[in-house]
Amino acid sequence: MDIGWIVSLVVASIWVVVIVAIIIPFDRKHIVRENRKINYKKTTIYLRWNVFDTITFTLGIYTIGCVQALNLLISNGKDVTNPYVQFFTNQSQVWVIIIVIYSFLRISSTLKSIKAHLGDEPNDDE
């Protein structure tokens, strides 16, 4: 592996450690579990902006910067042998995949939470 890939793996590892260090305590504090399953009725964190969303937003901005830097390098004639191209290629791929996966999970959790909160309310039609 060239230096760009190695540096990218180190940077991605640091990001992951920071994210996990934030997410694990937050998860334990705000997400209510009963019998190892999330109780969406008691867990209201999915219905508002939270630290997960802030992390995703920050990663999105970082990823946009990586993709733009990669575009600039490629348009200036650099190729995959350039360590900066290697770095920005790896960073762009990793964080786009993570952001997409998190977005699907977030939308799913939000919809489940909405369903749980609306399920107990009586209909006006009855």
DSSP file (Angstrom, degrees, kcal/mol; ACC not computed):
  #  RESIDUE AA STRUCTURE BP1 BP2  ACC     N-H-->O    O-->H-N    N-H-->O    O-->H-N    TCO  KAPPA ALPHA  PHI   PSI    X-CA   Y-CA   Z-CA
    1    1 A M              0   0    0      0, 0.0     2,-0.1     0, 0.0     0, 0.0   0.000 360.0 360.0 360.0 142.1    0.0    0.0    0.0
    2    2 A D     >  -     0   0    0      1,-0.1     4,-1.8    80,-0.1     3,-0.4  -0.321 360.0 -98.0 -83.3 171.6    1.2    3.5   -0.8
    3    3 A I  H  > S+     0   0    0      1,-0.2     4,-2.7     2,-0.2     5,-0.2   0.823 119.0  59.1 -62.6 -34.9    1.4    6.3    1.7
    4    4 A G  H  > S+     0   0    0      1,-0.2     4,-2.0     2,-0.2    -1,-0.2   0.903 107.4  45.9 -62.4 -41.9   -1.9    7.9    0.7
    5    5 A W  H  > S+     0   0    0     -3,-0.4     4,-2.3     2,-0.2    -1,-0.2   0.902 113.3  49.8 -67.4 -41.0   -3.9    4.7    1.6
    6    6 A I  H  X S+     0   0    0     -4,-1.8     4,-2.1     2,-0.2    -2,-0.2   0.932 112.0  46.7 -65.0 -46.6   -2.0    4.3    4.9
    7    7 A V  H  X S+     0   0    0     -4,-2.7     4,-2.6     1,-0.2    -1,-0.2   0.896 111.7  52.9 -62.1 -39.6   -2.7    7.9    5.9
    8    8 A S  H  X S+     0   0    0     -4,-2.0     4,-2.8    -5,-0.2    -2,-0.2   0.896 107.9  50.2 -63.8 -40.6   -6.3    7.5    4.9
    9    9 A L  H  X S+     0   0    0     -4,-2.3     4,-2.1     2,-0.2    -1,-0.2   0.886 111.2  49.3 -64.6 -38.4   -6.7    4.4    7.0
   10   10 A V  H  X S+     0   0    0     -4,-2.1     4,-2.2     2,-0.2    -2,-0.2   0.934 112.9  46.6 -64.9 -46.2   -5.2    6.2   10.0
   11   11 A V  H  X S+     0   0    0     -4,-2.6     4,-2.5     1,-0.2    -2,-0.2   0.919 112.9  49.4 -62.9 -44.3   -7.5    9.2    9.5
   12   12 A A  H  X S+     0   0    0     -4,-2.8     4,-2.5     1,-0.2    -1,-0.2   0.885 110.1  52.0 -62.3 -38.4  -10.6    6.9    9.1
   13   13 A S  H  X S+     0   0    0     -4,-2.1     4,-2.4     2,-0.2    -1,-0.2   0.903 109.3  49.2 -64.7 -41.1   -9.6    5.0   12.2
   14   14 A I  H  X S+     0   0    0     -4,-2.2     4,-2.4     2,-0.2    -2,-0.2   0.930 111.4  49.6 -63.5 -45.2   -9.3    8.3   14.2
   15   15 A W  H  X S+     0   0    0     -4,-2.5     4,-2.7     1,-0.2    -2,-0.2   0.923 111.2  49.7 -56.8 -46.1  -12.8    9.4   12.9
   16   16 A V  H  X S+     0   0    0     -4,-2.5     4,-2.8     1,-0.2     5,-0.2   0.909 109.9  50.1 -63.7 -42.7  -14.3    6.0   13.9
   17   17 A V  H  X S+     0   0    0     -4,-2.4     4,-2.4     2,-0.2    -1,-0.2   0.926 112.9  46.9 -61.8 -44.5  -12.8    6.1   17.4
   18   18 A V  H  X S+     0   0    0     -4,-2.4     4,-1.4     2,-0.2    -2,-0.2   0.927 114.0  47.7 -62.8 -45.1  -14.2    9.7   17.9
   19   19 A I  H  X S+     0   0    0     -4,-2.7     4,-3.0     1,-0.2     3,-0.4   0.929 113.6  46.4 -63.2 -46.0  -17.6    8.7   16.6
   20   20 A V  H  X S+     0   0    0     -4,-2.8     4,-2.3     1,-0.2    -1,-0.2   0.886 108.6  56.5 -64.7 -38.1  -17.8    5.6   18.7
   21   21 A A  H  < S+     0   0    0     -4,-2.4    -1,-0.2    -5,-0.2    -2,-0.2   0.801 115.6  38.1 -63.6 -28.2  -16.7    7.5   21.8
   22   22 A I  H  X S+     0   0    0     -4,-1.4     4,-1.4    -3,-0.4    -2,-0.2   0.876 117.8  47.9 -85.8 -43.1  -19.6    9.9   21.2
   23   23 A I  H  X S+     0   0    0     -4,-3.0     4,-3.1     1,-0.2     5,-0.2   0.885 103.2  57.6 -72.7 -41.4  -22.2    7.4   20.1
   24   24 A I  H  X S+     0   0    0     -4,-2.3     4,-2.2     1,-0.2     5,-0.2   0.945 111.5  39.9 -61.5 -51.2  -21.9    4.7   22.7
   25   25 A P  H  > S+     0   0    0      0, 0.0     4,-1.8     0, 0.0    -1,-0.2   0.898 117.0  51.5 -64.3 -36.2  -22.6    6.9   25.8
   26   26 A F  H  X S+     0   0    0     -4,-1.4     4,-2.4     2,-0.2     5,-0.3   0.919 109.9  49.4 -63.5 -43.3  -25.3    8.8   24.0
   27   27 A D  H  X S+     0   0    0     -4,-3.1     4,-1.9     1,-0.2    -1,-0.2   0.920 111.7  48.2 -61.5 -45.6  -27.0    5.5   23.0
   28   28 A R  H  < S+     0   0    0     -4,-2.2    -1,-0.2    -5,-0.2    -2,-0.2   0.825 116.0  44.5 -66.3 -31.1  -26.9    4.2   26.5
   29   29 A K  H  < S+     0   0    0     -4,-1.8    -2,-0.2    -5,-0.2    -1,-0.2   0.874 125.0  25.4 -81.6 -38.4  -28.3    7.4   28.0
   30   30 A H  H  < S+     0   0    0     -4,-2.4     2,-0.6    -5,-0.2    15,-0.4   0.634 100.0  81.1-108.7 -16.3  -31.1    8.2   25.5
   31   31 A I     <  -     0   0    0     -4,-1.9     2,-0.5    -5,-0.3     9,-0.1  -0.841  66.6-146.3-101.9 121.1  -32.3    5.0   23.9
   32   32 A V        -     0   0    0     -2,-0.6     7,-3.0     7,-0.3     2,-0.4  -0.716  17.7-170.7 -88.4 123.8  -34.7    3.0   26.0
   33   33 A R  E     -A   38   0A   0     -2,-0.5     2,-0.4     5,-0.2     5,-0.2  -0.928  10.9-176.2-116.9 139.4  -34.4   -0.8   25.6
   34   34 A E  E >  S-A   37   0A   0      3,-3.0     3,-1.4    -2,-0.4    -2,-0.0  -0.988  80.1  -6.9-133.2 124.3  -36.7   -3.5   26.9
   35   35 A N  T 3  S-     0   0    0     -2,-0.4    -1,-0.1     1,-0.3     3,-0.1   0.886 129.6 -59.8  55.0  41.6  -35.8   -7.1   26.4
   36   36 A R  T 3  S+     0   0    0      1,-0.2     2,-0.4    -3,-0.0    -1,-0.3   0.567 118.0 108.2  65.5  11.6  -32.9   -6.0   24.2
   37   37 A K  E <  S-A   34   0A   0     -3,-1.4    -3,-3.0     0, 0.0     2,-0.3  -0.917  77.5-106.3-117.7 147.1  -35.3   -4.2   21.8
   38   38 A I  E     -A   33   0A   0     -2,-0.4     2,-1.0    -5,-0.2    -5,-0.2  -0.525  22.5-142.3 -71.5 130.4  -35.7   -0.5   21.4
   39   39 A N     >  -     0   0    0     -7,-3.0     4,-1.6    -2,-0.3     3,-0.4  -0.823  17.0-172.7 -91.7  99.6  -38.9    0.8   22.9
   40   40 A Y  T  4 S+     0   0    0     -2,-1.0    -1,-0.2     1,-0.2    77,-0.1   0.726  79.3  62.1 -69.7 -21.6  -39.8    3.5   20.3
   41   41 A K  T  4 S+     0   0    0      1,-0.2    -1,-0.2    75,-0.1    -2,-0.0   0.897 113.3  33.8 -69.5 -40.4  -42.7    4.7   22.4
   42   42 A K  T  4 S+     0   0    0     -3,-0.4     2,-0.8   -10,-0.1    -2,-0.2   0.669 103.8  81.9 -89.3 -18.6  -40.4    5.7   25.3
   43   43 A T     <  +     0   0    0     -4,-1.6     3,-0.2   -11,-0.2   -12,-0.1  -0.790  46.8 165.9 -92.3 110.3  -37.4    6.7   23.1
   44   44 A T    >   +     0   0    0     -2,-0.8     3,-1.7   -14,-0.3    -1,-0.1   0.451  51.7  94.3-101.8  -1.9  -38.0   10.3   21.8
   45   45 A I  G >  S+     0   0    0    -15,-0.4     3,-1.1     1,-0.3    -1,-0.2   0.775  78.1  61.5 -64.2 -25.9  -34.5   11.0   20.6
   46   46 A Y  G 3  S+     0   0    0      1,-0.2    -1,-0.3    -3,-0.2    -2,-0.1   0.635  95.4  62.8 -75.4 -11.9  -35.4    9.9   17.1
   47   47 A L  G <  S+     0   0    0     -3,-1.7     2,-0.3     2,-0.1    -1,-0.2   0.359 105.8  42.8 -95.6   5.9  -38.0   12.7   16.8
   48   48 A R  S <  S-     0   0    0     -3,-1.1     2,-0.2    -4,-0.1     0, 0.0  -0.940  97.5 -79.3-144.3 166.4  -35.6   15.5   17.1
   49   49 A W        +     0   0    0     -2,-0.3     2,-0.2     3,-0.1    -2,-0.1  -0.459  59.6 170.2 -65.1 135.4  -32.2   16.7   15.9
   50   50 A N     >  -     0   0    0     -2,-0.2     4,-1.8    -4,-0.1     3,-0.4  -0.780  50.7 -82.2-140.6-176.4  -29.5   14.9   17.9
   51   51 A V  H  > S+     0   0    0      1,-0.2     4,-2.4    -2,-0.2     5,-0.2   0.813 122.9  60.3 -63.5 -30.9  -25.8   14.2   18.1
   52   52 A F  H  > S+     0   0    0      1,-0.2     4,-2.3     2,-0.2    -1,-0.2   0.924 106.8  46.7 -60.4 -43.5  -26.1   11.5   15.5
   53   53 A D  H  > S+     0   0    0     -3,-0.4     4,-2.6     2,-0.2    -2,-0.2   0.873 110.5  52.2 -67.7 -37.5  -27.4   14.0   13.0
   54   54 A T  H  X S+     0   0    0     -4,-1.8     4,-2.4     2,-0.2    -1,-0.2   0.906 110.2  48.7 -64.8 -41.3  -24.7   16.5   13.9
   55   55 A I  H  X S+     0   0    0     -4,-2.4     4,-2.7     2,-0.2    -2,-0.2   0.923 112.3  48.5 -63.4 -43.9  -22.0   13.8   13.3
   56   56 A T  H  X S+     0   0    0     -4,-2.3     4,-2.3     2,-0.2    -2,-0.2   0.907 111.3  50.0 -63.1 -42.0  -23.6   12.9   10.0
   57   57 A F  H  X S+     0   0    0     -4,-2.6     4,-2.0     2,-0.2    -1,-0.2   0.916 112.0  47.8 -62.0 -44.2  -23.8   16.5    8.9
   58   58 A T  H  X S+     0   0    0     -4,-2.4     4,-2.4     1,-0.2    -2,-0.2   0.913 112.1  49.2 -63.7 -43.8  -20.2   17.1    9.8
   59   59 A L  H  X S+     0   0    0     -4,-2.7     4,-2.7     1,-0.2    -1,-0.2   0.865 108.2  55.3 -64.0 -35.2  -19.1   13.9    7.9
   60   60 A G  H  X S+     0   0    0     -4,-2.3     4,-2.4     2,-0.2    -2,-0.2   0.920 109.0  46.0 -62.8 -43.8  -21.1   15.1    4.9
   61   61 A I  H  X S+     0   0    0     -4,-2.0     4,-2.1     2,-0.2    -2,-0.2   0.914 113.6  49.8 -64.8 -42.8  -19.3   18.4    4.8
   62   62 A Y  H  X S+     0   0    0     -4,-2.4     4,-2.2     2,-0.2    -2,-0.2   0.910 111.2  49.4 -60.8 -43.1  -15.9   16.5    5.2
   63   63 A T  H  X S+     0   0    0     -4,-2.7     4,-2.7     2,-0.2     5,-0.2   0.902 108.3  52.4 -65.3 -41.7  -16.9   14.1    2.4
   64   64 A I  H  X S+     0   0    0     -4,-2.4     4,-2.5     1,-0.2    -1,-0.2   0.917 109.9  50.0 -59.8 -42.7  -17.9   17.0    0.1
   65   65 A G  H  X S+     0   0    0     -4,-2.1     4,-2.4     2,-0.2    -2,-0.2   0.901 110.9  49.4 -61.4 -41.3  -14.5   18.6    0.8
   66   66 A C  H  X S+     0   0    0     -4,-2.2     4,-2.4     2,-0.2    -2,-0.2   0.916 111.9  47.6 -64.5 -43.1  -12.7   15.3    0.0
   67   67 A V  H  X S+     0   0    0     -4,-2.7     4,-2.6     2,-0.2    -2,-0.2   0.904 112.5  49.0 -66.2 -40.4  -14.6   14.8   -3.3
   68   68 A Q  H  X S+     0   0    0     -4,-2.5     4,-2.3    -5,-0.2    -1,-0.2   0.902 111.7  49.1 -67.0 -39.4  -13.9   18.4   -4.4
   69   69 A A  H  X S+     0   0    0     -4,-2.4     4,-2.5     2,-0.2    -2,-0.2   0.910 111.5  50.1 -64.1 -40.8  -10.2   18.0   -3.6
   70   70 A L  H  X S+     0   0    0     -4,-2.4     4,-2.6     2,-0.2     5,-0.2   0.919 110.3  49.7 -62.8 -43.8  -10.2   14.7   -5.5
   71   71 A N  H  X S+     0   0    0     -4,-2.6     4,-2.5     1,-0.2    -2,-0.2   0.905 111.0  50.1 -60.8 -41.6  -11.9   16.4   -8.5
   72   72 A L  H  X S+     0   0    0     -4,-2.3     4,-1.1     2,-0.2    -2,-0.2   0.920 111.9  47.1 -63.9 -44.1   -9.3   19.2   -8.4
   73   73 A L  H  <>S+     0   0    0     -4,-2.5     5,-2.2     1,-0.2     3,-0.3   0.922 114.2  46.6 -64.0 -44.4   -6.4   16.8   -8.3
   74   74 A I  H ><5S+     0   0    0     -4,-2.6     3,-1.7     1,-0.2    -2,-0.2   0.892 109.6  53.5 -67.3 -38.6   -7.7   14.7  -11.1
   75   75 A S  H 3<5S+     0   0    0     -4,-2.5    -1,-0.2     1,-0.3    -2,-0.2   0.744 104.3  57.5 -69.1 -20.3   -8.5   17.7  -13.3
   76   76 A N  T 3<5S-     0   0    0     -4,-1.1    -1,-0.3    -3,-0.3    -2,-0.2   0.295 126.9 -99.4 -90.3   9.6   -4.9   18.9  -12.8
   77   77 A G  T < 5S+     0   0    0     -3,-1.7    -3,-0.2     1,-0.3    -2,-0.1   0.559  73.1 145.1  91.6   8.6   -3.7   15.6  -14.3
   78   78 A K      < -     0   0    0     -5,-2.2    -1,-0.3     1,-0.0     2,-0.2  -0.463  28.5-162.6 -77.0 153.8   -2.8   13.6  -11.1
   79   79 A D    >   -     0   0    0     -2,-0.1     3,-2.0     0, 0.0     6,-0.3  -0.606  40.3 -75.8-125.9-170.6   -3.4    9.9  -11.1
   80   80 A V  T 3  S+     0   0    0      1,-0.3     6,-0.1    -2,-0.2    -2,-0.0   0.620 120.3  69.3 -68.2 -12.6   -3.7    7.1   -8.6
   81   81 A T  T 3  S+     0   0    0      4,-0.1    -1,-0.3     5,-0.0   -77,-0.1   0.669  78.8  95.0 -77.5 -15.2    0.0    7.0   -8.0
   82   82 A N  S <> S-     0   0    0     -3,-2.0     4,-2.1     1,-0.1     3,-0.2  -0.624  75.6-140.6 -75.3 129.3   -0.3   10.4   -6.2
   83   83 A P  H  > S+     0   0    0      0, 0.0     4,-2.4     0, 0.0    -1,-0.1   0.828 101.1  54.5 -62.8 -31.6   -0.7   10.0   -2.5
   84   84 A Y  H  > S+     0   0    0      2,-0.2     4,-2.7     1,-0.2     5,-0.3   0.892 107.3  49.9 -69.2 -38.7   -3.2   12.8   -2.2
   85   85 A V  H  > S+     0   0    0     -6,-0.3     4,-2.3     2,-0.2     5,-0.2   0.918 111.6  49.6 -63.6 -42.8   -5.4   11.1   -4.8
   86   86 A Q  H  X S+     0   0    0     -4,-2.1     4,-2.2    -7,-0.2     5,-0.2   0.931 112.6  47.7 -60.4 -46.2   -5.2    7.9   -2.9
   87   87 A F  H  X S+     0   0    0     -4,-2.4     4,-2.6     1,-0.2     5,-0.2   0.956 115.3  42.3 -60.7 -53.3   -6.1    9.6    0.3
   88   88 A F  H  X S+     0   0    0     -4,-2.7     4,-2.2     1,-0.2    -1,-0.2   0.826 112.7  54.5 -69.1 -31.0   -9.1   11.5   -1.0
   89   89 A T  H  X S+     0   0    0     -4,-2.3     4,-2.1    -5,-0.3    -1,-0.2   0.952 112.4  42.9 -63.7 -49.1  -10.3    8.5   -3.0
   90   90 A N  H  X S+     0   0    0     -4,-2.2     4,-2.5    -5,-0.2     5,-0.2   0.926 115.2  48.8 -64.3 -45.8  -10.4    6.3    0.1
   91   91 A Q  H  X S+     0   0    0     -4,-2.6     4,-2.2    -5,-0.2     5,-0.3   0.911 111.0  50.6 -61.7 -43.3  -11.9    9.0    2.3
   92   92 A S  H  X S+     0   0    0     -4,-2.2     4,-1.8    -5,-0.2     5,-0.2   0.927 112.8  45.6 -61.5 -45.6  -14.6    9.8   -0.1
   93   93 A Q  H  X S+     0   0    0     -4,-2.1     4,-1.9    -5,-0.2    -2,-0.2   0.943 113.6  48.0 -64.4 -48.5  -15.6    6.1   -0.6
   94   94 A V  H  X S+     0   0    0     -4,-2.5     4,-2.1     1,-0.2    -2,-0.2   0.937 115.6  41.6 -60.3 -50.3  -15.6    5.3    3.1
   95   95 A W  H  X S+     0   0    0     -4,-2.2     4,-2.4     1,-0.2    -1,-0.2   0.810 110.6  55.3 -77.2 -28.7  -17.7    8.2    4.3
   96   96 A V  H  X S+     0   0    0     -4,-1.8     4,-2.3    -5,-0.3    -1,-0.2   0.937 110.5  47.3 -64.0 -44.4  -20.2    8.2    1.5
   97   97 A I  H  X S+     0   0    0     -4,-1.9     4,-2.3    -5,-0.2    -2,-0.2   0.927 113.9  47.2 -61.8 -45.2  -21.0    4.6    2.3
   98   98 A I  H  X S+     0   0    0     -4,-2.1     4,-2.7     1,-0.2     5,-0.2   0.908 112.1  49.5 -65.1 -42.3  -21.3    5.3    6.1
   99   99 A I  H  X S+     0   0    0     -4,-2.4     4,-2.5     2,-0.2    -1,-0.2   0.910 111.6  48.7 -65.2 -41.8  -23.5    8.3    5.6
  100  100 A V  H  X S+     0   0    0     -4,-2.3     4,-2.1     2,-0.2    -2,-0.2   0.931 113.0  47.2 -63.9 -45.6  -25.9    6.5    3.2
  101  101 A I  H  X S+     0   0    0     -4,-2.3     4,-2.2     1,-0.2    -2,-0.2   0.938 113.7  47.8 -61.9 -46.4  -26.2    3.5    5.6
  102  102 A Y  H  X S+     0   0    0     -4,-2.7     4,-2.9     1,-0.2     5,-0.2   0.899 108.5  55.2 -62.1 -39.6  -26.8    5.8    8.6
  103  103 A S  H  X S+     0   0    0     -4,-2.5     4,-2.5     1,-0.2    -1,-0.2   0.913 108.6  47.5 -61.4 -42.6  -29.4    7.8    6.7
  104  104 A F  H  X S+     0   0    0     -4,-2.1     4,-2.2     2,-0.2    -1,-0.2   0.926 114.1  47.1 -63.2 -43.7  -31.4    4.6    5.9
  105  105 A L  H  X S+     0   0    0     -4,-2.2     4,-2.5     2,-0.2    -2,-0.2   0.890 112.5  50.2 -64.4 -39.4  -31.2    3.5    9.5
  106  106 A R  H  X S+     0   0    0     -4,-2.9     4,-2.6     2,-0.2    -2,-0.2   0.920 111.0  47.7 -66.4 -44.5  -32.2    7.0   10.8
  107  107 A I  H  X S+     0   0    0     -4,-2.5     4,-2.4    -5,-0.2    -2,-0.2   0.921 113.1  49.4 -62.7 -43.4  -35.2    7.2    8.5
  108  108 A S  H  X S+     0   0    0     -4,-2.2     4,-2.2    -5,-0.2    -2,-0.2   0.925 112.9  46.3 -61.2 -46.6  -36.3    3.7    9.5
  109  109 A S  H  X S+     0   0    0     -4,-2.5     4,-2.3     2,-0.2    -2,-0.2   0.890 112.1  51.2 -65.2 -39.5  -35.9    4.5   13.2
  110  110 A T  H  X S+     0   0    0     -4,-2.6     4,-2.5     2,-0.2    -1,-0.2   0.919 110.6  48.1 -64.5 -43.2  -37.7    7.8   12.8
  111  111 A L  H  X S+     0   0    0     -4,-2.4     4,-2.4     2,-0.2    -2,-0.2   0.897 111.9  49.6 -65.1 -39.4  -40.6    6.2   11.0
  112  112 A K  H  X S+     0   0    0     -4,-2.2     4,-2.3     2,-0.2    -1,-0.2   0.899 111.8  49.1 -64.0 -40.2  -40.9    3.5   13.7
  113  113 A S  H  X S+     0   0    0     -4,-2.3     4,-2.3     2,-0.2    -2,-0.2   0.901 110.8  49.3 -66.9 -41.5  -40.8    6.1   16.4
  114  114 A I  H  X S+     0   0    0     -4,-2.5     4,-2.4     2,-0.2     5,-0.2   0.927 111.6  49.7 -61.9 -44.5  -43.6    8.1   14.7
  115  115 A K  H  X S+     0   0    0     -4,-2.4     4,-1.5     1,-0.2    -2,-0.2   0.905 111.3  48.9 -61.3 -42.1  -45.7    5.0   14.3
  116  116 A A  H  X S+     0   0    0     -4,-2.3     4,-0.5     1,-0.2    -1,-0.2   0.884 114.1  45.5 -65.9 -38.8  -45.2    4.1   18.0
  117  117 A H  H  < S+     0   0    0     -4,-2.3     3,-0.3     1,-0.2     4,-0.2   0.835 117.3  42.8 -76.1 -32.0  -46.1    7.6   19.2
  118  118 A L  H >< S+     0   0    0     -4,-2.4     3,-0.7    -5,-0.2    -1,-0.2   0.672  98.2  76.6 -85.1 -17.1  -49.2    7.9   16.9
  119  119 A G  H 3< S+     0   0    0     -4,-1.5    -1,-0.2     1,-0.2    -2,-0.2   0.770  94.9  47.5 -66.4 -26.8  -50.4    4.4   17.6
  120  120 A D  T 3< S+     0   0    0     -4,-0.5    -1,-0.2    -3,-0.3    -2,-0.1   0.577  89.7  96.8 -91.7 -10.2  -51.8    5.2   21.0
  121  121 A E  S <  S-     0   0    0     -3,-0.7     2,-0.1    -4,-0.2    -3,-0.0  -0.616  78.1-118.2 -83.2 137.3  -53.7    8.3   20.0
  122  122 A P        -     0   0    0      0, 0.0     2,-0.2     0, 0.0    -1,-0.1  -0.411  28.0-114.0 -71.4 147.6  -57.4    7.9   19.3
  123  123 A N    >   -     0   0    0      1,-0.1     3,-0.5    -2,-0.1     0, 0.0  -0.508   9.7-135.7 -77.2 149.3  -58.6    8.8   15.8
  124  124 A D  T 3  S+     0   0    0      1,-0.2    -1,-0.1    -2,-0.2     0, 0.0   0.695 101.9  67.2 -74.5 -18.8  -61.0   11.7   15.3
  125  125 A D  T 3         0   0    0      1,-0.2    -1,-0.2     0, 0.0    -2,-0.0   0.736 360.0 360.0 -74.8 -21.7  -63.1    9.5   13.0
  126  126 A E    <         0   0    0     -3,-0.5    -1,-0.2     0, 0.0    -2,-0.1   0.476 360.0 360.0 -82.1 360.0  -64.2    7.2   15.8
